[in-house]
Amino acid sequence: MIRRLLFSSAAILCLLAGCADLGVRIPGMTPEQSDMITKSVSAAAKAARPVSESEEYYVGRAVAARLIGTYPLLKSRELTDYVNAVGQTVALYSDMPNTYGGYHFAILDSDEVNAFACPGGIIFITRGMLNAVQNEDELAAVLAHEVAHVNHRDGISAITKARWTEAVTIIGTEAAKAYGPRELAQLVSIFEGSIDDVFKTLVVNGYGRSQEHAADRTALDFLARAGYDPRALHNFVNRIMEEGKETGGLLKTHPATSARVEQIREALPEAAIDPTLVQRRSKRFSAAVRR
């Protein structure tokens, strides 16, 4: 009965939300019932709000746990520290240098050539990816692309609006406290479904073409600001397109096409690159990755 009242019509929702704010009682109901419904409806009206940074962080942690369950972490402190040093440098020069939980970079022990950006700032690259990039500037380019996805909140956008609305409605209602285990189980199910939405986007379907192009363009700016050569992104994407069959999952989740390569080339920013620094970075990369 309560659920039918909550979702009967948009007009009633608006009316009840107004009643909640004014302290008006609904005829035929006790004050407790009236308060429960009006507070529930008020929460439902607010359910369309965007995901908060803290909520995005916890969703991202759950997605990261799912990824680690699929691809084990590479156990190399030195290599992980190196990837973090490069990634944190790029993130520092991004449009969002700070996130709720901070940026964290790790390596997945897989031959597959791929990279994943979890909502909130946890970013993974595979061991295969480290073997695919040829120098530190290309590694920075891959990480900058993933940082751009975090900045654009592409991962959290993979959660279906209907699922998110339902979750926020349950979380925000006083009624949820009274519902008990059944509603708690429902909320857990919704949360797991949200994780599935993001995981499938990262691992199976990939982002949309427009999201990939936008991440490329933004990554170029991050690279230039950080002192890396933006051309490294063009070089890498062009090479994986030509090598196609050898790049495993990357072409599925981050499609490399001639149109994408051309768009990157056209968007290259002017950047004064010190060849001495490029050489130093290449030596550092070789020392860290090519042991």
C-alpha positions as CSV (number, residue, x, y, z in Angstrom):
1,M,0.0,0.0,0.0
2,I,2.8,2.4,0.9
3,R,4.7,1.8,-2.3
4,R,1.6,2.3,-4.4
5,L,1.0,5.6,-2.7
6,L,4.7,6.6,-3.1
7,F,4.7,6.1,-6.9
8,S,1.1,6.7,-7.9
9,S,1.7,9.9,-9.9
10,A,4.1,12.8,-10.3
11,A,1.5,15.2,-9.2
12,I,0.9,13.4,-5.9
13,L,4.7,13.1,-5.3
14,C,5.1,16.9,-5.7
15,L,2.1,17.5,-3.5
16,L,3.3,15.2,-0.7
17,A,6.8,16.6,-0.9
18,G,5.2,20.0,-0.3
19,C,3.3,18.6,2.6
20,A,6.4,17.3,4.2
21,D,8.1,20.7,4.1
22,L,5.0,22.4,5.5
23,G,4.3,19.8,8.2
24,V,0.8,19.1,6.7
25,R,-0.9,15.9,7.8
26,I,-2.4,13.5,5.2
27,P,-6.1,12.9,5.9
28,G,-7.0,9.4,7.1
29,M,-3.5,8.6,8.4
30,T,-1.8,8.8,11.8
31,P,0.9,11.4,12.2
32,E,3.5,8.6,12.1
33,Q,2.2,7.2,8.8
34,S,1.9,10.6,7.4
35,D,5.5,11.5,8.3
36,M,6.8,8.2,6.9
37,I,5.2,8.7,3.6
38,T,6.0,12.4,3.2
39,K,9.6,11.9,4.2
40,S,9.9,8.9,1.8
41,V,8.4,11.0,-1.0
42,S,10.7,13.9,-0.2
43,A,13.7,11.5,-0.5
44,A,12.3,10.1,-3.8
45,A,12.1,13.6,-5.1
46,K,15.8,14.1,-4.3
47,A,16.8,10.8,-5.7
48,A,17.7,12.3,-9.1
49,R,20.6,14.1,-7.5
50,P,24.1,13.2,-8.9
51,V,26.3,10.7,-7.1
52,S,28.3,12.4,-4.4
53,E,32.1,12.1,-4.3
54,S,32.1,9.9,-1.3
55,E,29.5,7.6,-2.9
56,E,31.5,7.5,-6.1
57,Y,34.6,6.5,-4.0
58,Y,32.9,3.6,-2.3
59,V,31.4,2.4,-5.6
60,G,34.9,2.6,-7.1
61,R,36.4,0.6,-4.3
62,A,33.8,-2.2,-4.9
63,V,34.6,-2.1,-8.6
64,A,38.3,-2.3,-7.9
65,A,37.7,-5.4,-5.6
66,R,35.8,-7.0,-8.5
67,L,38.7,-6.3,-10.9
68,I,41.2,-7.7,-8.5
69,G,39.1,-10.8,-8.2
70,T,39.3,-11.2,-12.0
71,Y,42.9,-10.2,-12.5
72,P,45.3,-10.7,-9.5
73,L,47.6,-7.8,-8.5
74,L,51.2,-7.9,-9.6
75,K,53.4,-8.3,-6.5
76,S,56.2,-5.9,-7.3
77,R,56.5,-2.9,-4.9
78,E,59.2,-1.2,-7.0
79,L,57.2,-1.4,-10.2
80,T,54.0,-0.3,-8.5
81,D,55.8,2.6,-6.9
82,Y,57.1,3.7,-10.3
83,V,53.7,3.5,-11.9
84,N,52.2,5.5,-9.0
85,A,54.9,8.2,-9.4
86,V,54.0,8.6,-13.1
87,G,50.3,8.4,-12.5
88,Q,50.3,10.9,-9.5
89,T,52.3,13.4,-11.6
90,V,49.7,13.3,-14.4
91,A,46.8,13.4,-11.9
92,L,48.4,16.5,-10.2
93,Y,48.1,18.4,-13.5
94,S,44.6,17.2,-14.2
95,D,41.4,19.2,-13.8
96,M,40.6,17.2,-10.7
97,P,43.9,16.8,-8.8
98,N,42.1,15.7,-5.7
99,T,39.3,13.2,-5.3
100,Y,37.5,12.0,-2.2
101,G,39.8,9.0,-1.7
102,G,42.8,10.2,-3.7
103,Y,44.3,8.6,-6.8
104,H,45.8,5.1,-6.5
105,F,47.5,3.2,-9.3
106,A,48.2,-0.5,-9.4
107,I,49.3,-3.2,-11.8
108,L,47.2,-6.3,-12.7
109,D,49.2,-9.5,-13.3
110,S,47.8,-10.2,-16.8
111,D,49.2,-10.5,-20.2
112,E,46.2,-8.7,-21.6
113,V,47.0,-5.2,-22.8
114,N,44.5,-3.0,-21.0
115,A,43.8,-0.3,-18.4
116,F,40.8,0.5,-16.2
117,A,39.7,3.6,-14.4
118,C,37.4,2.9,-11.4
119,P,35.1,5.6,-10.2
120,G,36.8,7.9,-7.7
121,G,40.4,7.5,-8.8
122,I,41.5,3.9,-8.5
123,I,43.3,3.1,-11.8
124,F,44.8,-0.2,-13.0
125,I,47.0,-1.1,-15.8
126,T,48.0,-4.6,-16.8
127,R,51.5,-6.1,-16.9
128,G,50.8,-6.6,-20.6
129,M,50.2,-2.8,-20.9
130,L,53.5,-2.1,-19.3
131,N,55.2,-4.3,-21.9
132,A,53.2,-2.6,-24.7
133,V,54.3,1.0,-24.0
134,Q,57.8,1.8,-25.1
135,N,58.8,4.6,-22.8
136,E,57.6,6.7,-19.8
137,D,55.9,9.2,-22.0
138,E,53.7,6.5,-23.5
139,L,53.0,5.1,-20.0
140,A,52.0,8.6,-18.9
141,A,49.7,8.9,-21.9
142,V,47.9,5.7,-21.0
143,L,47.5,6.8,-17.4
144,A,46.4,10.3,-18.5
145,H,43.7,8.8,-20.6
146,E,42.4,6.9,-17.5
147,V,42.7,9.9,-15.3
148,A,40.6,11.8,-17.8
149,H,37.9,9.1,-17.5
150,V,37.9,9.8,-13.7
151,N,37.7,13.5,-14.2
152,H,34.8,13.1,-16.6
153,R,33.1,10.6,-14.1
154,D,32.6,8.2,-17.0
155,G,32.7,5.2,-14.7
156,I,29.9,6.3,-12.4
157,S,27.8,7.3,-15.4
158,A,27.6,3.6,-16.3
159,I,25.2,3.0,-13.5
160,T,21.7,3.0,-14.9
161,K,19.7,6.0,-13.7
162,A,16.8,3.8,-12.6
163,R,19.0,1.7,-10.4
164,W,20.6,4.8,-8.8
165,T,17.3,6.5,-8.2
166,E,16.0,3.4,-6.4
167,A,19.1,3.1,-4.3
168,V,19.1,6.7,-3.2
169,T,15.4,6.5,-2.4
170,I,15.9,3.6,-0.1
171,I,18.9,5.1,1.6
172,G,17.2,8.4,2.1
173,T,13.9,7.2,3.6
174,E,13.0,7.0,7.2
175,A,10.8,4.1,6.0
176,A,14.0,2.0,5.3
177,K,14.7,1.9,9.0
178,A,11.3,0.4,9.6
179,Y,11.4,-2.0,6.7
180,G,14.3,-4.1,8.1
181,P,16.2,-7.0,6.6
182,R,14.1,-7.3,3.5
183,E,14.8,-3.7,2.4
184,L,18.4,-4.0,3.4
185,A,18.7,-7.1,1.2
186,Q,17.1,-5.1,-1.6
187,L,19.6,-2.2,-1.2
188,V,22.5,-4.7,-1.3
189,S,21.1,-6.2,-4.5
190,I,20.8,-2.7,-6.0
191,F,24.4,-1.9,-5.0
192,E,25.7,-5.1,-6.5
193,G,23.8,-4.3,-9.7
194,S,25.5,-0.9,-9.8
195,I,28.9,-2.5,-9.5
196,D,27.9,-4.9,-12.3
197,D,27.0,-1.9,-14.5
198,V,30.4,-0.3,-14.0
199,F,32.4,-3.6,-14.2
200,K,30.7,-4.6,-17.5
201,T,31.5,-1.2,-19.0
202,L,35.1,-1.4,-18.0
203,V,35.8,-5.0,-18.9
204,V,33.3,-6.1,-21.4
205,N,31.6,-3.2,-23.3
206,G,34.0,-0.3,-23.0
207,Y,33.0,3.4,-23.0
208,G,31.2,5.0,-25.8
209,R,33.1,6.4,-28.7
210,S,32.4,10.0,-27.7
211,Q,33.7,9.3,-24.2
212,E,36.9,7.8,-25.6
213,H,37.5,10.8,-27.8
214,A,36.8,13.2,-25.0
215,A,39.3,11.3,-22.7
216,D,41.9,11.5,-25.5
217,R,41.5,15.2,-25.9
218,T,41.7,15.8,-22.2
219,A,44.6,13.5,-21.7
220,L,46.6,15.5,-24.2
221,D,46.2,18.7,-22.1
222,F,47.2,16.8,-18.9
223,L,50.3,15.5,-20.6
224,A,51.4,18.9,-21.8
225,R,50.8,20.5,-18.4
226,A,52.8,17.8,-16.7
227,G,55.7,18.2,-19.1
228,Y,55.2,14.9,-21.0
229,D,55.1,14.7,-24.8
230,P,51.4,14.7,-25.9
231,R,52.6,13.0,-29.1
232,A,53.2,9.9,-27.0
233,L,49.4,9.2,-27.0
234,H,49.2,9.5,-30.7
235,N,52.2,7.2,-31.2
236,F,50.8,4.6,-28.8
237,V,47.2,4.5,-30.2
238,N,48.5,4.5,-33.8
239,R,50.8,1.5,-33.0
240,I,48.2,-0.6,-31.2
241,M,45.8,0.0,-34.2
242,E,48.5,-1.3,-36.5
243,E,49.3,-4.3,-34.2
244,G,45.6,-5.0,-33.6
245,K,45.6,-8.7,-33.0
246,E,48.4,-8.5,-30.4
247,T,46.7,-6.1,-28.0
248,G,44.0,-8.4,-26.4
249,G,41.2,-6.6,-24.6
250,L,42.4,-3.0,-25.2
251,L,40.9,-2.8,-28.7
252,K,37.6,-4.0,-27.3
253,T,37.3,-1.6,-24.4
254,H,39.4,1.3,-25.9
255,P,38.9,0.9,-29.7
256,A,41.7,2.2,-31.8
257,T,40.6,3.3,-35.2
258,S,42.1,5.5,-37.9
259,A,39.5,8.1,-37.0
260,R,40.6,8.1,-33.4
261,V,44.2,8.4,-34.4
262,E,43.4,11.3,-36.7
263,Q,41.4,13.1,-34.0
264,I,44.2,12.8,-31.6
265,R,46.6,14.2,-34.2
266,E,44.4,17.1,-34.9
267,A,44.0,17.9,-31.1
268,L,47.7,17.8,-30.3
269,P,48.5,20.9,-28.3
270,E,51.6,23.0,-28.8
271,A,54.1,21.9,-26.2
272,A,57.8,22.7,-25.7
273,I,59.4,19.3,-24.9
274,D,62.9,19.1,-23.5
275,P,64.6,16.2,-25.3
276,T,67.0,15.8,-22.4
277,L,64.1,15.2,-20.0
278,V,62.6,12.7,-22.5
279,Q,65.8,10.8,-22.5
280,R,66.1,10.8,-18.8
281,R,62.5,9.5,-18.5
282,S,63.2,6.8,-21.0
283,K,66.2,5.6,-19.0
284,R,64.1,5.6,-15.8
285,F,61.4,3.6,-17.6
286,S,63.9,1.1,-18.8
287,A,65.4,0.7,-15.4
288,A,62.0,0.2,-13.8
289,V,60.1,-1.9,-16.4
290,R,62.8,-3.7,-18.4
291,R,64.6,-5.3,-15.5
